[in-house]
Amino acid sequence: MPIYEFYCRDCHTIYSFFSRRVDTQTVPKCPRAEGKSKGHKLQRQVSRFAISRGLAEDATDGPEMDIDEAKMEQAMMQLAAEMEGADEEDPRTVARVMRRLAETTGMSLGSGMEEAIRRMESGEDPDKIEEELGDVLEAEEPFATGESKLRGVVRRMKEAPNVDPELYDM
């Protein structure tokens, strides 16, 4: 019986969901959004796991198996360490870290986010960029939150997500 982990960008929280069967397709709503007309979108997360040596099973089954979890975790730790001493008000620093985040995670940025990052790399004010490209960035949802998109990315990179200790049914 698998337990799946999902990340809520709006809550900046990781939730665990119990499933009575293997289910790589279902994406539950955020538990905090229950009863509301609009649930938060969740993202499936790669969970820590142990590998039992000596089994004859093929470990390449499943869509998540091409992810090197240790490498991903190391890259995210480096980005968090880099952001710890970074000047959040320097658009060049924010752009560099956002670009590295996208490269590290393999996330493809939409044309709007690419333009926003390019403009920040040239030193332009993120608030001005947000004002001009807000609708485009909202539609792309590259790092969506309820707050300012560009500033919200920096906050989430500096702070580890909360981990809800509850186990929810999927």
C-alpha positions, -999 to 999 in steps of 0.1 A, spaced: 0 0 0 18 31 -12 20 65 4 24 94 -20 36 129 -12 23 160 -28 35 196 -25 10 225 -23 26 257 -37 -1 279 -21 5 265 14 42 257 8 35 224 25 41 187 17 12 163 24 12 125 26 -16 105 10 -23 68 16 -36 48 -14 -50 13 -13 -35 6 -47 -7 18 -69 -19 51 -84 5 73 -104 -23 94 -120 -45 107 -92 -36 142 -79 -56 150 -47 -68 185 -37 -50 203 -9 -65 192 25 -66 228 36 -88 236 7 -116 211 17 -150 227 17 -138 256 -5 -150 259 -41 -115 260 -55 -89 235 -43 -52 242 -45 -33 223 -71 -8 198 -57 24 185 -73 36 149 -68 69 148 -50 97 122 -50 98 107 -15 127 95 3 129 57 2 151 27 10 163 3 -16 166 -33 -7 196 -49 -23 196 -83 -40 161 -83 -53 155 -95 -88 127 -70 -95 132 -45 -123 138 -11 -106 131 9 -137 93 5 -136 73 37 -131 74 72 -143 95 86 -114 124 62 -117 145 84 -140 149 109 -112 182 108 -93 168 118 -59 202 122 -42 214 145 -70 181 165 -68 183 169 -31 220 180 -33 211 206 -59 182 219 -39 205 221 -8 230 241 -28 204 265 -40 190 270 -5 226 276 8 232 300 -20 200 319 -12 208 321 25 234 348 20 218 363 -12 204 397 -15 167 392 -22 165 427 -35 191 421 -63 172 411 -94 203 395 -109 207 372 -80 171 362 -80 172 356 -118 203 335 -115 188 313 -87 155 310 -106 173 299 -137 193 273 -117 162 260 -101 146 254 -135 177 238 -148 181 216 -117 145 204 -117 142 201 -155 113 225 -154 107 241 -187 100 278 -184 73 295 -205 82 324 -227 68 348 -202 90 335 -173 120 334 -197 114 371 -205 110 380 -168 143 362 -159 161 378 -188 149 412 -178 159 406 -141 194 394 -153 198 428 -169 189 444 -135 153 454 -141 130 457 -110 110 425 -104 79 445 -93 79 464 -126 83 431 -146 55 416 -125 33 445 -133 39 443 -170 39 404 -174 16 395 -145 -12 380 -167 13 360 -188 31 347 -157 -2 338 -141 -13 318 -171 20 299 -172 21 292 -135 58 284 -135 63 289 -97 27 299 -89 16 312 -55 -10 336 -42 16 362 -36 38 381 -61 52 354 -84 88 366 -86 91 375 -49 73 343 -38 99 321 -55 126 337 -34 107 331 -2 100 295 -10 136 288 -20 149 303 13 123 284 35 120 247 35 84 236 29 63 226 59 56 189 63 21 180 75 24 150 98 -12 139 90 -17 109 66 -47 116 43 -67 91 22 -63 95 -15 
